[in-house]
Amino acid sequence: MKISLVRSDMSKAWIVEDDLWDLIEPLLPPWPGKSPGPRPVPDRQCLQGILFVLHTGIGWEDLPQELGFGSGMTCWRRLKRWTDAGVFDQLHQILLARLNAANRIDWSRAAMDGSHIDAKKGAPEQVRRRSTAVSPAANTT
């Protein structure tokens, strides 16, 4: 299966193509059995609503109902549910593996930032980091 990660038509970058949806759909958690009523908006439509909001930068509450993606709050709740379930982390790993298998990643341009990776060698205990919290000004009297 060939997956194109770059759309030729960026005017509707929020549209999820069938081949990408085939990767995403199995990762989604099942709909809760004790949920009251039916699921109002299909997952694919919600995902496209999420992508529309992220692509355009509009507020969740400004998502146009005419697009058929559901309300902004519905999309936001689904995004939270999927994020909590680790869907996007799993998708990221799958896409990285496929890109790597297709030799589409230039690893010579990869960088590792020490602020995100623990450096355990030679550090028997966690280093105390300087606080970035707001603190009151020093008393000068």
Helices and strands as residue ranges (DSSP letters): G 10-12, H 18-24, G 25-27, H 43-56, G 60-62, G 65-67, H 72-84, H 87-101, G 107-109
